[in-house]
Amino acid sequence: MNILVTYDVKTETPEGRKRLRRVAKTCLGYGQRVQWSVFECSLDPSNLERFKMKLLKIISMDEDSLRIYKLHGDRENAVEAWGLDRYHDFSDTLIL
Amino acid sequence: MNILVTYDVKTETPEGRKRLRRVAKTCLGYGQRVQWSVFECSLDPSNLERFKMKLLKIISMDEDSLRIYKLHGDRENAVEAWGLDRYHDFSDTLIL
């Protein structure tokens, strides 16, 4: 399942900056950073559940925002990207 | 069609900060801000094309990143939101 995770973490306090680092680190373990606070992930339902639980333990419900979008169908049909594009499709054949 | 627009604009220069303001202002005209640089929009294909063209005229292809995701199916099935949620469904009946 192709998943998009986006977040806003309030970073006005040291605790907020710590949460931001932890959210980003957790996301890096499950997907690819495509923008500063946007990650694309390809996950089965159980990994998605695990990922989500980790994020929900980190964020502050009163100060931060976390959104998870399910992208149905092929990734190529669901996304258009312009400008800097950090995404690399690891399911493609790697040509060396 | 439900659309998600996400962007990173490089704001280290006055030109970049101006681009950021213009991108945000354009997005506000077409959808709802759900996070700092994430907007949800409900657009028909011609409005989506117009919106996209406006954004592409503003961003710097070398410095910024713009992504547009198409969310297929019902919005409710495509998105999960935690913490602060700015989204308001204007297609719902308004109870006063």
N, CA and C atoms of all chains as a GROMACS GRO file, in nm:
protein
  576
    1MET      N    1   0.085  -0.118   0.000
    1MET     CA    2   0.000   0.000   0.000
    1MET      C    3   0.089   0.125   0.000
    2ASN      N    4   0.061   0.217  -0.088
    2ASN     CA    5   0.139   0.342  -0.090
    2ASN      C    6   0.075   0.444   0.003
    3ILE      N    7   0.160   0.494   0.091
    3ILE     CA    8   0.115   0.581   0.199
    3ILE      C    9   0.193   0.711   0.193
    4LEU      N   10   0.123   0.817   0.227
    4LEU     CA   11   0.189   0.947   0.236
    4LEU      C   12   0.173   0.995   0.380
    5VAL      N   13   0.283   1.034   0.440
    5VAL     CA   14   0.277   1.084   0.577
    5VAL      C   15   0.323   1.230   0.576
    6THR      N   16   0.242   1.317   0.631
    6THR     CA   17   0.279   1.459   0.640
    6THR      C   18   0.264   1.502   0.785
    7TYR      N   19   0.351   1.592   0.829
    7TYR     CA   20   0.339   1.637   0.968
    7TYR      C   21   0.380   1.782   0.985
    8ASP      N   22   0.320   1.842   1.085
    8ASP     CA   23   0.363   1.973   1.137
    8ASP      C   24   0.391   1.951   1.284
    9VAL      N   25   0.511   1.980   1.327
    9VAL     CA   26   0.542   1.969   1.470
    9VAL      C   27   0.578   2.109   1.519
   10LYS      N   28   0.520   2.148   1.628
   10LYS     CA   29   0.546   2.282   1.683
   10LYS      C   30   0.685   2.282   1.745
   11THR      N   31   0.773   2.365   1.691
   11THR     CA   32   0.914   2.356   1.732
   11THR      C   33   0.959   2.477   1.812
   12GLU      N   34   0.864   2.540   1.880
   12GLU     CA   35   0.903   2.660   1.956
   12GLU      C   36   0.970   2.628   2.089
   13THR      N   37   0.961   2.504   2.131
   13THR     CA   38   1.023   2.463   2.257
   13THR      C   39   1.125   2.352   2.229
   14PRO      N   40   1.220   2.331   2.323
   14PRO     CA   41   1.316   2.220   2.306
   14PRO      C   42   1.243   2.086   2.294
   15GLU      N   43   1.132   2.069   2.369
   15GLU     CA   44   1.055   1.944   2.362
   15GLU      C   45   0.999   1.925   2.220
   16GLY      N   46   0.951   2.035   2.161
   16GLY     CA   47   0.897   2.029   2.025
   16GLY      C   48   1.004   1.991   1.925
   17ARG      N   49   1.122   2.052   1.940
   17ARG     CA   50   1.232   2.020   1.847
   17ARG      C   51   1.275   1.874   1.862
   18LYS      N   52   1.267   1.824   1.985
   18LYS     CA   53   1.300   1.682   2.008
   18LYS      C   54   1.194   1.593   1.941
   19ARG      N   55   1.067   1.631   1.955
   19ARG     CA   56   0.961   1.553   1.888
   19ARG      C   57   0.982   1.551   1.737
   20LEU      N   58   1.017   1.668   1.681
   20LEU     CA   59   1.039   1.677   1.536
   20LEU      C   60   1.149   1.581   1.491
   21ARG      N   61   1.260   1.582   1.566
   21ARG     CA   62   1.371   1.491   1.531
   21ARG      C   63   1.326   1.346   1.539
   22ARG      N   64   1.249   1.314   1.643
   22ARG     CA   65   1.204   1.175   1.661
   22ARG      C   66   1.104   1.133   1.552
   23VAL      N   67   1.014   1.224   1.515
   23VAL     CA   68   0.917   1.194   1.408
   23VAL      C   69   0.992   1.169   1.278
   24ALA      N   70   1.086   1.259   1.245
   24ALA     CA   71   1.161   1.246   1.120
   24ALA      C   72   1.240   1.115   1.118
   25LYS      N   73   1.305   1.083   1.230
   25LYS     CA   74   1.386   0.960   1.239
   25LYS      C   75   1.296   0.837   1.220
   26THR      N   76   1.180   0.839   1.282
   26THR     CA   77   1.087   0.726   1.270
   26THR      C   78   1.042   0.711   1.124
   27CYS      N   79   1.008   0.824   1.061
   27CYS     CA   80   0.963   0.820   0.921
   27CYS      C   81   1.073   0.766   0.830
   28LEU      N   82   1.198   0.806   0.857
   28LEU     CA   83   1.310   0.759   0.775
   28LEU      C   84   1.323   0.607   0.779
   29GLY      N   85   1.277   0.547   0.888
   29GLY     CA   86   1.285   0.401   0.900
   29GLY      C   87   1.175   0.329   0.822
   30TYR      N   88   1.075   0.402   0.776
   30TYR     CA   89   0.962   0.338   0.709
   30TYR      C   90   0.940   0.385   0.566
   31GLY      N   91   1.005   0.493   0.526
   31GLY     CA   92   0.977   0.542   0.391
   31GLY      C   93   1.083   0.638   0.342
   32GLN      N   94   1.049   0.708   0.236
   32GLN     CA   95   1.142   0.802   0.173
   32GLN      C   96   1.096   0.944   0.195
   33ARG      N   97   1.190   1.028   0.235
   33ARG     CA   98   1.159   1.171   0.248
   33ARG      C   99   1.152   1.231   0.109
   34VAL      N  100   1.037   1.290   0.076
   34VAL     CA  101   1.023   1.354  -0.054
   34VAL      C  102   1.020   1.506  -0.041
   35GLN      N  103   0.979   1.552   0.078
   35GLN     CA  104   0.991   1.695   0.111
   35GLN      C  105   1.029   1.701   0.258
   36TRP      N  106   1.049   1.823   0.307
   36TRP     CA  107   1.096   1.841   0.443
   36TRP      C  108   1.011   1.763   0.545
   37SER      N  109   0.880   1.770   0.534
   37SER     CA  110   0.795   1.699   0.630
   37SER      C  111   0.690   1.613   0.559
   38VAL      N  112   0.732   1.556   0.446
   38VAL     CA  113   0.646   1.467   0.368
   38VAL      C  114   0.725   1.341   0.334
   39PHE      N  115   0.668   1.227   0.366
   39PHE     CA  116   0.734   1.099   0.338
   39PHE      C  117   0.641   1.010   0.258
   40GLU      N  118   0.698   0.936   0.162
   40GLU     CA  119   0.622   0.834   0.090
   40GLU      C  120   0.670   0.698   0.138
   41CYS      N  121   0.575   0.610   0.166
   41CYS     CA  122   0.608   0.478   0.220
   41CYS      C  123   0.528   0.372   0.146
   42SER      N  124   0.588   0.257   0.128
   42SER     CA  125   0.517   0.143   0.072
   42SER      C  126   0.513   0.037   0.182
   43LEU      N  127   0.396   0.016   0.241
   43LEU     CA  128   0.386  -0.066   0.362
   43LEU      C  129   0.269  -0.163   0.354
   44ASP      N  130   0.288  -0.280   0.415
   44ASP     CA  131   0.172  -0.368   0.431
   44ASP      C  132   0.095  -0.322   0.555
   45PRO      N  133  -0.029  -0.369   0.570
   45PRO     CA  134  -0.112  -0.317   0.680
   45PRO      C  135  -0.049  -0.330   0.819
   46SER      N  136   0.023  -0.439   0.845
   46SER     CA  137   0.077  -0.454   0.981
   46SER      C  138   0.192  -0.356   1.006
   47ASN      N  139   0.276  -0.334   0.904
   47ASN     CA  140   0.382  -0.234   0.920
   47ASN      C  141   0.327  -0.093   0.931
   48LEU      N  142   0.220  -0.068   0.858
   48LEU     CA  143   0.157   0.063   0.866
   48LEU      C  144   0.106   0.087   1.009
   49GLU      N  145   0.045  -0.015   1.067
   49GLU     CA  146  -0.008  -0.004   1.202
   49GLU      C  147   0.106   0.022   1.302
   50ARG      N  148   0.215  -0.050   1.286
   50ARG     CA  149   0.331  -0.034   1.375
   50ARG      C  150   0.387   0.108   1.364
   51PHE      N  151   0.403   0.153   1.241
   51PHE     CA  152   0.456   0.287   1.211
   51PHE      C  153   0.367   0.393   1.276
   52LYS      N  154   0.238   0.379   1.254
   52LYS     CA  155   0.142   0.476   1.306
   52LYS      C  156   0.147   0.481   1.459
   53MET      N  157   0.155   0.365   1.522
   53MET     CA  158   0.160   0.361   1.669
   53MET      C  159   0.285   0.433   1.721
   54LYS      N  160   0.397   0.412   1.652
   54LYS     CA  161   0.521   0.481   1.693
   54LYS      C  162   0.505   0.632   1.685
   55LEU      N  163   0.447   0.678   1.572
   55LEU     CA  164   0.430   0.823   1.554
   55LEU      C  165   0.334   0.880   1.659
   56LEU      N  166   0.228   0.807   1.687
   56LEU     CA  167   0.128   0.858   1.782
   56LEU      C  168   0.184   0.867   1.924
   57LYS      N  169   0.287   0.786   1.952
   57LYS     CA  170   0.352   0.795   2.084
   57LYS      C  171   0.441   0.918   2.095
   58ILE      N  172   0.484   0.969   1.979
   58ILE     CA  173   0.578   1.082   1.980
   58ILE      C  174   0.507   1.218   1.978
   59ILE      N  175   0.411   1.231   1.889
   59ILE     CA  176   0.354   1.366   1.868
   59ILE      C  177   0.269   1.412   1.987
   60SER      N  178   0.257   1.545   1.995
   60SER     CA  179   0.168   1.606   2.094
   60SER      C  180   0.034   1.632   2.025
   61MET      N  181  -0.072   1.574   2.078
   61MET     CA  182  -0.205   1.588   2.017
   61MET      C  183  -0.255   1.733   2.022
   62ASP      N  184  -0.204   1.810   2.119
   62ASP     CA  185  -0.250   1.948   2.134
   62ASP      C  186  -0.172   2.047   2.047
   63GLU      N  187  -0.049   2.007   2.007
   63GLU     CA  188   0.036   2.105   1.939
   63GLU      C  189   0.075   2.067   1.796
   64ASP      N  190   0.075   1.936   1.768
   64ASP     CA  191   0.126   1.890   1.638
   64ASP      C  192   0.012   1.839   1.551
   65SER      N  193   0.046   1.812   1.426
   65SER     CA  194  -0.052   1.756   1.332
   65SER      C  195   0.015   1.644   1.254
   66LEU      N  196  -0.055   1.534   1.245
   66LEU     CA  197  -0.005   1.419   1.169
   66LEU      C  198  -0.116   1.372   1.077
   67ARG      N  199  -0.082   1.355   0.950
   67ARG     CA  200  -0.182   1.307   0.854
   67ARG      C  201  -0.125   1.192   0.773
   68ILE      N  202  -0.206   1.089   0.754
   68ILE     CA  203  -0.165   0.974   0.674
   68ILE      C  204  -0.266   0.957   0.561
   69TYR      N  205  -0.215   0.958   0.439
   69TYR     CA  206  -0.301   0.945   0.321
   69TYR      C  207  -0.273   0.812   0.253
   70LYS      N  208  -0.379   0.745   0.214
   70LYS     CA  209  -0.362   0.621   0.137
   70LYS      C  210  -0.374   0.654  -0.010
   71LEU      N  211  -0.272   0.617  -0.086
   71LEU     CA  212  -0.274   0.644  -0.230
   71LEU      C  213  -0.315   0.517  -0.302
   72HIS      N  214  -0.434   0.515  -0.358
   72HIS     CA  215  -0.482   0.395  -0.426
   72HIS      C  216  -0.428   0.390  -0.568
   73GLY      N  217  -0.416   0.270  -0.618
   73GLY     CA  218  -0.370   0.252  -0.756
   73GLY      C  219  -0.219   0.269  -0.767
   74ASP      N  220  -0.173   0.279  -0.890
   74ASP     CA  221  -0.029   0.294  -0.915
   74ASP      C  222   0.023   0.426  -0.861
   75ARG      N  223   0.144   0.423  -0.806
   75ARG     CA  224   0.206   0.545  -0.758
   75ARG      C  225   0.220   0.648  -0.872
   76GLU      N  226   0.258   0.601  -0.990
   76GLU     CA  227   0.282   0.691  -1.104
   76GLU      C  228   0.156   0.770  -1.140
   77ASN      N  229   0.039   0.708  -1.121
   77ASN     CA  230  -0.085   0.778  -1.154
   77ASN      C  231  -0.131   0.870  -1.041
   78ALA      N  232  -0.078   0.849  -0.922
   78ALA     CA  233  -0.126   0.924  -0.807
   78ALA      C  234  -0.045   1.050  -0.779
   79VAL      N  235   0.078   1.055  -0.829
   79VAL     CA  236   0.164   1.168  -0.793
   79VAL      C  237   0.225   1.238  -0.914
   80GLU      N  238   0.229   1.369  -0.906
   80GLU     CA  239   0.302   1.450  -1.004
   80GLU      C  240   0.401   1.534  -0.924
   81ALA      N  241   0.525   1.536  -0.966
   81ALA     CA  242   0.627   1.609  -0.891
   81ALA      C  243   0.701   1.707  -0.981
   82TRP      N  244   0.721   1.828  -0.931
   82TRP     CA  245   0.799   1.930  -1.005
   82TRP      C  246   0.909   1.985  -0.917
   83GLY      N  247   1.011   2.034  -0.983
   83GLY     CA  248   1.122   2.092  -0.910
   83GLY      C  249   1.209   1.981  -0.853
   84LEU      N  250   1.265   2.007  -0.737
   84LEU     CA  251   1.352   1.907  -0.673
   84LEU      C  252   1.270   1.782  -0.642
   85ASP      N  253   1.320   1.667  -0.682
   85ASP     CA  254   1.250   1.542  -0.655
   85ASP      C  255   1.348   1.444  -0.595
   86ARG      N  256   1.329   1.419  -0.468
   86ARG     CA  257   1.423   1.330  -0.398
   86ARG      C  258   1.385   1.184  -0.412
   87TYR      N  259   1.265   1.157  -0.467
   87TYR     CA  260   1.217   1.019  -0.466
   87TYR      C  261   1.302   0.929  -0.554
   88HIS      N  262   1.334   0.811  -0.503
   88HIS     CA  263   1.396   0.710  -0.587
   88HIS      C  264   1.316   0.581  -0.576
   89ASP      N  265   1.277   0.526  -0.687
   89ASP     CA  266   1.197   0.405  -0.685
   89ASP      C  267   1.288   0.283  -0.672
   90PHE      N  268   1.297   0.230  -0.550
   90PHE     CA  269   1.386   0.116  -0.526
   90PHE      C  270   1.329  -0.014  -0.583
   91SER      N  271   1.202  -0.012  -0.626
   91SER     CA  272   1.147  -0.133  -0.686
   91SER      C  273   1.186  -0.141  -0.834
   92ASP      N  274   1.238  -0.030  -0.888
   92ASP     CA  275   1.289  -0.034  -1.026
   92ASP      C  276   1.420  -0.114  -1.032
   93THR      N  277   1.447  -0.166  -1.149
   93THR     CA  278   1.575  -0.234  -1.168
   93THR      C  279   1.686  -0.130  -1.155
   94LEU      N  280   1.789  -0.165  -1.082
   94LEU     CA  281   1.901  -0.073  -1.064
   94LEU      C  282   2.002  -0.097  -1.174
   95ILE      N  283   2.030   0.004  -1.252
   95ILE     CA  284   2.127  -0.011  -1.362
   95ILE      C  285   2.258   0.052  -1.319
   96LEU      N  286   2.364  -0.031  -1.313
   96LEU     CA  287   2.493   0.020  -1.264
   96LEU      C  288   2.590   0.046  -1.379
   97MET      N  289  -1.256   1.584  -0.793
   97MET     CA  290  -1.137   1.506  -0.763
   97MET      C  291  -1.069   1.564  -0.638
   98ASN      N  292  -1.036   1.477  -0.543
   98ASN     CA  293  -0.964   1.524  -0.424
   98ASN      C  294  -0.814   1.523  -0.449
   99ILE      N  295  -0.756   1.637  -0.423
   99ILE     CA  296  -0.617   1.661  -0.456
   99ILE      C  297  -0.543   1.705  -0.330
  100LEU      N  298  -0.419   1.662  -0.321
  100LEU     CA  299  -0.335   1.706  -0.211
  100LEU      C  300  -0.215   1.778  -0.272
  101VAL      N  301  -0.188   1.897  -0.224
  101VAL     CA  302  -0.074   1.972  -0.275
  101VAL      C  303   0.024   1.994  -0.160
  102THR      N  304   0.148   1.955  -0.182
  102THR     CA  305   0.252   1.976  -0.080
  102THR      C  306   0.368   2.050  -0.145
  103TYR      N  307   0.434   2.136  -0.068
  103TYR     CA  308   0.546   2.208  -0.127
  103TYR      C  309   0.656   2.238  -0.026
  104ASP      N  310   0.775   2.247  -0.077
  104ASP     CA  311   0.891   2.298  -0.003
  104ASP      C  312   0.943   2.414  -0.087
  105VAL      N  313   0.950   2.531  -0.030
  105VAL     CA  314   1.008   2.644  -0.102
  105VAL      C  315   1.130   2.690  -0.024
  106LYS      N  316   1.239   2.708  -0.094
  106LYS     CA  317   1.364   2.749  -0.030
  106LYS      C  318   1.353   2.896   0.009
  107THR      N  319   1.360   2.922   0.138
  107THR     CA  320   1.329   3.059   0.184
  107THR      C  321   1.452   3.134   0.236
  108GLU      N  322   1.568   3.095   0.186
  108GLU     CA  323   1.690   3.161   0.236
  108GLU      C  324   1.714   3.299   0.175
  109THR      N  325   1.642   3.328   0.069
  109THR     CA  326   1.658   3.459   0.004
  109THR      C  327   1.523   3.533   0.006
  110PRO      N  328   1.526   3.666  -0.010
  110PRO     CA  329   1.400   3.741  -0.019
  110PRO      C  330   1.312   3.690  -0.133
  111GLU      N  331   1.375   3.650  -0.245
  111GLU     CA  332   1.299   3.598  -0.360
  111GLU      C  333   1.226   3.469  -0.319
  112GLY      N  334   1.296   3.385  -0.242
  112GLY     CA  335   1.236   3.259  -0.197
  112GLY      C  336   1.117   3.285  -0.105
  113ARG      N  337   1.134   3.381  -0.014
  113ARG     CA  338   1.024   3.412   0.078
  113ARG      C  339   0.905   3.469   0.003
  114LYS      N  340   0.934   3.543  -0.102
  114LYS     CA  341   0.825   3.596  -0.186
  114LYS      C  342   0.754   3.481  -0.258
  115ARG      N  343   0.832   3.387  -0.311
  115ARG     CA  344   0.772   3.270  -0.377
  115ARG      C  345   0.681   3.194  -0.280
  116LEU      N  346   0.732   3.175  -0.157
  116LEU     CA  347   0.654   3.102  -0.057
  116LEU      C  348   0.520   3.170  -0.032
  117ARG      N  349   0.524   3.301  -0.016
  117ARG     CA  350   0.399   3.375   0.009
  117ARG      C  351   0.303   3.360  -0.110
  118ARG      N  352   0.359   3.367  -0.230
  118ARG     CA  353   0.274   3.357  -0.350
  118ARG      C  354   0.216   3.216  -0.367
  119VAL      N  355   0.298   3.114  -0.338
  119VAL     CA  356   0.248   2.975  -0.346
  119VAL      C  357   0.135   2.956  -0.246
  120ALA      N  358   0.155   3.000  -0.121
  120ALA     CA  359   0.054   2.982  -0.016
  120ALA      C  360  -0.074   3.055  -0.054
  121LYS      N  361  -0.059   3.179  -0.105
  121LYS     CA  362  -0.177   3.258  -0.142
  121LYS      C  363  -0.254   3.191  -0.256
  122THR      N  364  -0.182   3.138  -0.352
  122THR     CA  365  -0.248   3.067  -0.463
  122THR      C  366  -0.322   2.944  -0.412
  123CYS      N  367  -0.255   2.867  -0.324
  123CYS     CA  368  -0.320   2.746  -0.271
  123CYS      C  369  -0.446   2.781  -0.192
  124LEU      N  370  -0.441   2.891  -0.118
  124LEU     CA  371  -0.558   2.932  -0.039
  124LEU      C  372  -0.680   2.960  -0.128
  125GLY      N  373  -0.653   2.998  -0.253
  125GLY     CA  374  -0.761   3.024  -0.346
  125GLY      C  375  -0.825   2.899  -0.404
  126TYR      N  376  -0.758   2.784  -0.385
  126TYR     CA  377  -0.808   2.661  -0.446
  126TYR      C  378  -0.841   2.550  -0.346
  127GLY      N  379  -0.799   2.567  -0.223
  127GLY     CA  380  -0.824   2.456  -0.130
  127GLY      C  381  -0.810   2.498   0.015
  128GLN      N  382  -0.801   2.400   0.100
  128GLN     CA  383  -0.792   2.424   0.244
  128GLN      C  384  -0.654   2.388   0.296
  129ARG      N  385  -0.598   2.478   0.376
  129ARG     CA  386  -0.470   2.449   0.438
  129ARG      C  387  -0.494   2.350   0.552
  130VAL      N  388  -0.430   2.235   0.546
  130VAL     CA  389  -0.444   2.138   0.654
  130VAL      C  390  -0.316   2.128   0.737
  131GLN      N  391  -0.204   2.166   0.678
  131GLN     CA  392  -0.079   2.182   0.752
  131GLN      C  393  -0.007   2.301   0.690
  132TRP      N  394   0.106   2.335   0.748
  132TRP     CA  395   0.178   2.455   0.705
  132TRP      C  396   0.199   2.460   0.553
  133SER      N  397   0.242   2.349   0.495
  133SER     CA  398   0.266   2.348   0.350
  133SER      C  399   0.194   2.232   0.282
  134VAL      N  400   0.077   2.200   0.335
  134VAL     CA  401  -0.008   2.093   0.278
  134VAL      C  402  -0.150   2.145   0.263
  135PHE      N  403  -0.203   2.134   0.143
  135PHE     CA  404  -0.339   2.180   0.114
  135PHE      C  405  -0.421   2.066   0.055
  136GLU      N  406  -0.547   2.058   0.096
  136GLU     CA  407  -0.641   1.965   0.034
  136GLU      C  408  -0.738   2.046  -0.052
  137CYS      N  409  -0.762   1.997  -0.173
  137CYS     CA  410  -0.846   2.070  -0.268
  137CYS      C  411  -0.943   1.972  -0.333
  138SER      N  412  -1.060   2.019  -0.363
  138SER     CA  413  -1.156   1.940  -0.438
  138SER      C  414  -1.180   2.014  -0.570
  139LEU      N  415  -1.126   1.961  -0.678
  139LEU     CA  416  -1.122   2.036  -0.805
  139LEU      C  417  -1.163   1.950  -0.923
  140ASP      N  418  -1.227   2.014  -1.020
  140ASP     CA  419  -1.251   1.942  -1.145
  140ASP      C  420  -1.124   1.955  -1.230
  141PRO      N  421  -1.110   1.870  -1.333
  141PRO     CA  422  -0.985   1.869  -1.410
  141PRO      C  423  -0.941   2.005  -1.464
  142SER      N  424  -1.036   2.088  -1.508
  142SER     CA  425  -0.993   2.216  -1.566
  142SER      C  426  -0.941   2.312  -1.459
  143ASN      N  427  -1.005   2.311  -1.342
  143ASN     CA  428  -0.954   2.395  -1.233
  143ASN      C  429  -0.820   2.344  -1.181
  144LEU      N  430  -0.804   2.214  -1.179
  144LEU     CA  431  -0.677   2.157  -1.136
  144LEU      C  432  -0.566   2.202  -1.231
  145GLU      N  433  -0.593   2.201  -1.360
  145GLU     CA  434  -0.495   2.242  -1.460
  145GLU      C  435  -0.458   2.390  -1.442
  146ARG      N  436  -0.560   2.472  -1.419
  146ARG     CA  437  -0.537   2.616  -1.400
  146ARG      C  438  -0.451   2.641  -1.276
  147PHE      N  439  -0.488   2.572  -1.167
  147PHE     CA  440  -0.416   2.581  -1.039
  147PHE      C  441  -0.269   2.541  -1.057
  148LYS      N  442  -0.250   2.429  -1.123
  148LYS     CA  443  -0.116   2.377  -1.146
  148LYS      C  444  -0.031   2.476  -1.226
  149MET      N  445  -0.090   2.532  -1.331
  149MET     CA  446  -0.017   2.628  -1.415
  149MET      C  447   0.027   2.750  -1.335
  150LYS      N  448  -0.063   2.797  -1.246
  150LYS     CA  449  -0.028   2.912  -1.162
  150LYS      C  450   0.091   2.878  -1.072
  151LEU      N  451   0.085   2.759  -1.011
  151LEU     CA  452   0.194   2.721  -0.920
  151LEU      C  453   0.326   2.706  -0.995
  152LEU      N  454   0.319   2.648  -1.114
  152LEU     CA  455   0.442   2.625  -1.191
  152LEU      C  456   0.506   2.754  -1.238
  153LYS      N  457   0.424   2.859  -1.247
  153LYS     CA  458   0.482   2.989  -1.284
  153LYS      C  459   0.554   3.054  -1.167
  154ILE      N  460   0.519   3.012  -1.045
  154ILE     CA  461   0.576   3.076  -0.927
  154ILE      C  462   0.705   3.006  -0.879
  155ILE      N  463   0.699   2.873  -0.870
  155ILE     CA  464   0.811   2.803  -0.805
  155ILE      C  465   0.939   2.805  -0.890
  156SER      N  466   1.050   2.788  -0.819
  156SER     CA  467   1.179   2.773  -0.887
  156SER      C  468   1.207   2.624  -0.902
  157MET      N  469   1.223   2.580  -1.026
  157MET     CA  470   1.245   2.437  -1.052
  157MET      C  471   1.378   2.387  -0.992
  158ASP      N  472   1.473   2.480  -0.973
  158ASP     CA  473   1.604   2.440  -0.921
  158ASP      C  474   1.610   2.438  -0.769
  159GLU      N  475   1.516   2.510  -0.706
  159GLU     CA  476   1.529   2.526  -0.560
  159GLU      C  477   1.410   2.473  -0.481
  160ASP      N  478   1.293   2.468  -0.543
  160ASP     CA  479   1.171   2.432  -0.470
  160ASP      C  480   1.122   2.293  -0.512
  161SER      N  481   1.022   2.246  -0.440
  161SER     CA  482   0.961   2.118  -0.472
  161SER      C  483   0.810   2.132  -0.460
  162LEU      N  484   0.741   2.083  -0.560
  162LEU     CA  485   0.595   2.086  -0.560
  162LEU      C  486   0.546   1.946  -0.595
  163ARG      N  487   0.454   1.896  -0.515
  163ARG     CA  488   0.396   1.764  -0.543
  163ARG      C  489   0.245   1.771  -0.537
  164ILE      N  490   0.182   1.704  -0.634
  164ILE     CA  491   0.036   1.698  -0.636
  164ILE      C  492  -0.004   1.551  -0.635
  165TYR      N  493  -0.085   1.515  -0.536
  165TYR     CA  494  -0.131   1.377  -0.523
  165TYR      C  495  -0.280   1.370  -0.551
  166LYS      N  496  -0.319   1.270  -0.625
  166LYS     CA  497  -0.462   1.247  -0.649
  166LYS      C  498  -0.511   1.143  -0.550
  167LEU      N  499  -0.614   1.179  -0.474
  167LEU     CA  500  -0.669   1.086  -0.377
  167LEU      C  501  -0.794   1.023  -0.437
  168HIS      N  502  -0.785   0.896  -0.469
  168HIS     CA  503  -0.900   0.828  -0.531
  168HIS      C  504  -0.997   0.782  -0.424
  169GLY      N  505  -1.122   0.773  -0.462
  169GLY     CA  506  -1.225   0.724  -0.369
  169GLY      C  507  -1.267   0.832  -0.271
  170ASP      N  508  -1.339   0.791  -0.169
  170ASP     CA  509  -1.388   0.886  -0.069
  170ASP      C  510  -1.273   0.946   0.010
  171ARG      N  511  -1.286   1.076   0.040
  171ARG     CA  512  -1.186   1.143   0.120
  171ARG      C  513  -1.170   1.073   0.257
  172GLU      N  514  -1.282   1.034   0.316
  172GLU     CA  515  -1.281   0.974   0.450
  172GLU      C  516  -1.197   0.846   0.454
  173ASN      N  517  -1.197   0.772   0.343
  173ASN     CA  518  -1.120   0.648   0.340
  173ASN      C  519  -0.973   0.673   0.307
  174ALA      N  520  -0.944   0.790   0.253
  174ALA     CA  521  -0.807   0.817   0.207
  174ALA      C  522  -0.721   0.885   0.312
  175VAL      N  523  -0.783   0.949   0.410
  175VAL     CA  524  -0.703   1.028   0.505
  175VAL      C  525  -0.735   0.995   0.650
  176GLU      N  526  -0.628   0.989   0.729
  176GLU     CA  527  -0.641   0.978   0.874
  176GLU      C  528  -0.565   1.097   0.932
  177ALA      N  529  -0.627   1.167   1.026
  177ALA     CA  530  -0.562   1.286   1.082
  177ALA      C  531  -0.559   1.278   1.234
  178TRP      N  532  -0.444   1.313   1.291
  178TRP     CA  533  -0.430   1.317   1.437
  178TRP      C  534  -0.375   1.452   1.480
  179GLY      N  535  -0.407   1.487   1.602
  179GLY     CA  536  -0.359   1.613   1.657
  179GLY      C  537  -0.442   1.727   1.600
  180LEU      N  538  -0.379   1.840   1.580
  180LEU     CA  539  -0.449   1.956   1.526
  180LEU      C  540  -0.503   1.924   1.388
  181ASP      N  541  -0.632   1.948   1.367
  181ASP     CA  542  -0.691   1.921   1.236
  181ASP      C  543  -0.767   2.045   1.191
  182ARG      N  544  -0.711   2.111   1.093
  182ARG     CA  545  -0.772   2.236   1.047
  182ARG      C  546  -0.882   2.212   0.944
  183TYR      N  547  -0.893   2.088   0.896
  183TYR     CA  548  -0.984   2.064   0.784
  183TYR      C  549  -1.130   2.083   0.824
  184HIS      N  550  -1.203   2.151   0.739
  184HIS     CA  551  -1.348   2.158   0.758
  184HIS      C  552  -1.417   2.116   0.630
  185ASP      N  553  -1.506   2.020   0.640
  185ASP     CA  554  -1.574   1.970   0.522
  185ASP      C  555  -1.693   2.060   0.487
  186PHE      N  556  -1.673   2.148   0.390
  186PHE     CA  557  -1.778   2.243   0.353
  186PHE      C  558  -1.891   2.176   0.275
  187SER      N  559  -1.870   2.051   0.234
  187SER     CA  560  -1.979   1.982   0.164
  187SER      C  561  -2.076   1.922   0.266
  188ASP      N  562  -2.036   1.917   0.395
  188ASP     CA  563  -2.128   1.871   0.499
  188ASP      C  564  -2.238   1.974   0.521
  189THR      N  565  -2.351   1.926   0.570
  189THR     CA  566  -2.457   2.019   0.608
  189THR      C  567  -2.408   2.102   0.726
  190LEU      N  568  -2.432   2.231   0.719
  190LEU     CA  569  -2.388   2.318   0.828
  190LEU      C  570  -2.501   2.328   0.930
  191ILE      N  571  -2.474   2.288   1.052
  191ILE     CA  572  -2.577   2.295   1.155
  191ILE      C  573  -2.551   2.416   1.242
  192LEU      N  574  -2.648   2.509   1.244
  192LEU     CA  575  -2.630   2.635   1.318
  192LEU      C  576  -2.708   2.634   1.449
   0.00000   0.00000   0.00000
